[in-house]
Amino acid sequence: DGGVQYYKSPVRAVRAMGALMKYSSFRKEYLARSQSAHEISIPRQARESATLLLSKTDRNLTEHQGKELLALYGIPITREEVAVTEQDALRIANSIGFPLALKIDSPDILHKTEANAIKLNVNSLDEVAAACNEISNNAKKYKPEARINGVLIQEMVTGGTEVIVGLKNDPQFGPTIMFGLGGIFVEILKDVTLRIAPINHDEAVEMIKEIKGYKILTGARGRPKADIEAIINVLVRVSHLAIDLQDVIAELDINPLLVLSEGCGAYVADALVIKNGAS
């Protein structure tokens, strides 16, 4: 009930601990041997840049800060910028192009939908101006004491399949990577799979194939086949991030990762990053 593994004898407990240690050693050796042409390189300065970025944030990163962190590890994000004034918003909208998604940018409002502080499918400058005012007012009503950096003006990627990629720093096993389809598959069916970081290309493939909704990604019932290589790329890069920043990051959720048709890539549409309590 307390989430602690229970054994009926000390002998069984010690055997389990020994098996876990042997598995850990085996896994490190296996990963070292299994480097291949699929190996993904991470920029040398990624860890240093990420540590610097995280040193300047609150414990809860804003969506924009979270995406900046992911981009340092080569994870594709949507084009976006935070607007402080209405003129900023109009300039950014013109630069990115339509359609757009507008969201409140605040470290104190993590669930923007609950605050009614998000607008999708914004298609004109007039709509941008109106949405900025509405989002800001709704955010202030929802949480008057919240610090508001501005409104995030974001490229809206249409189509594709929503998946979720997560990271949780388990106190016993260390960073754990989670993958599943988005929407009902996560919320109701709990259709997810887990691995202890680090993972390589082959393990990412295994994760994707393990979920019950895998056939949706392969083009079931006439759907276009999803860009599975793009998912693999994100999973492995998140794994690198997890190992590099395990002393700082407590949780990370990419939800959704929008996966386009085969060969067209995937983009992070929303991200939540929470640092360790002591960070």
C-alpha positions, -999 to 999 in steps of 0.1 A, spaced: 0 0 0 29 23 7 45 16 -27 74 -4 -11 83 -38 -24 76 -64 3 93 -98 8 85 -126 32 121 -133 40 155 -115 40 168 -141 16 143 -133 -11 149 -96 -6 186 -99 -10 182 -121 -41 159 -95 -57 185 -68 -49 212 -89 -65 192 -96 -96 185 -58 -100 222 -50 -97 231 -77 -123 205 -64 -146 218 -29 -143 254 -40 -151 242 -61 -180 222 -33 -194 251 -8 -193 273 -33 -212 245 -41 -237 240 -4 -245 277 2 -248 279 -27 -273 248 -18 -293 260 15 -307 251 15 -344 244 36 -374 212 46 -357 231 64 -329 218 99 -324 244 126 -317 235 153 -292 252 188 -294 282 189 -271 270 221 -255 235 208 -248 240 199 -212 258 231 -203 232 253 -221 203 233 -205 218 237 -170 222 275 -176 186 278 -188 172 258 -158 192 279 -134 171 309 -145 137 293 -142 112 286 -114 106 250 -104 77 249 -129 89 259 -163 65 277 -186 56 259 -218 79 281 -238 108 275 -214 102 238 -216 103 238 -254 135 258 -253 150 231 -232 139 204 -256 152 223 -286 187 222 -270 186 185 -274 175 186 -310 138 178 -303 116 196 -329 93 222 -315 67 245 -330 78 280 -341 67 304 -314 74 336 -295 61 353 -263 43 385 -270 43 411 -242 21 437 -260 -6 435 -286 18 450 -312 43 422 -303 15 397 -310 6 411 -344 42 413 -354 49 377 -344 17 365 -360 27 381 -393 61 365 -390 49 329 -383 17 329 -404 -17 314 -399 -33 293 -384 -20 300 -349 -25 288 -313 -24 314 -286 -17 305 -249 -10 323 -217 26 322 -207 29 319 -169 49 297 -145 19 298 -122 -7 285 -147 3 250 -158 -31 238 -170 -41 265 -195 -73 247 -206 -87 249 -170 -80 286 -170 -97 290 -204 -64 307 -214 -58 291 -248 -72 298 -283 -67 274 -313 -72 280 -350 -66 317 -349 -67 329 -385 -64 366 -387 -48 397 -371 -81 408 -357 -86 374 -341 -51 376 -326 -58 409 -310 -91 397 -296 -77 364 -284 -48 381 -266 -72 402 -245 -95 374 -238 -67 350 -227 -51 376 -205 -84 385 -188 -93 348 -183 -59 340 -168 -62 369 -143 -97 358 -133 -86 322 -129 -56 331 -107 -53 368 -98 -19 363 -82 -3 345 -111 28 360 -128 21 365 -165 50 368 -189 27 375 -219 9 354 -245 26 326 -264 20 330 -302 25 295 -316 25 279 -350 -4 255 -352 5 222 -367 -26 205 -382 -33 169 -388 -11 140 -376 -15 117 -346 -11 128 -310 13 108 -288 27 114 -254 63 112 -243 71 115 -206 99 114 -182 98 108 -144 128 107 -122 121 77 -100 139 78 -66 148 41 -68 154 34 -105 163 69 -118 150 85 -150 121 65 -165 108 71 -201 71 67 -209 55 65 -243 19 61 -255 -8 74 -278 -25 106 -267 -61 114 -258 -83 86 -246 -55 60 -249 -36 77 -220 -65 91 -199 -88 61 -200 -71 30 -214 -37 37 -198 -20 24 -230 16 33 -222 49 16 -220 80 24 -198 117 20 -200 146 30 -176 169 55 -193 191 54 -212 174 39 -242 188 34 -277 171 32 -312 162 -5 -309 146 -1 -274 126 29 -287 113 7 -315 103 -19 -289 85 7 -268 64 19 -298 55 -16 -308 44 -26 -273 14 -2 -270 -20 -15 -279 -26 14 -303 5 6 -324 -16 -3 -354 -29 33 -355 6 44 -361 11 19 -389 -19 31 -409 -48 10 -397 -82 15 -414 -69 37 -442 -51 62 -420 -17 74 -433 13 58 -417 28 79 -390 64 90 -390 77 63 -366 113 73 -371 105 108 -359 90 93 -327 121 72 -322 143 103 -326 123 121 -299 124 91 -275 161 87 -277 168 124 -274 146 126 -243 166 97 -229 198 117 -234 182 147 -217 170 125 -188 205 112 -181 222 146 -185 198 164 -162 187 137 -138 199 158 -108 177 187 -119 146 174 -137 118 156 -117 92 153 -145 87 161 -182 56 157 -203 54 162 -240 17 161 -246 10 161 -273 38 153 -297 21 157 -330 33 130 -354 28 137 -391 27 112 -419 57 91 -428 87 113 -437 71 146 -425 84 146 -389 69 153 -355 66 185 -334 62 192 -297 29 211 -294 29 214 -256 55 206 -229 55 206 -191 88 205 -172 91 204 -134 124 206 -116 134 187 -84 121 204 -53 156 213 -42 165 229 -75 
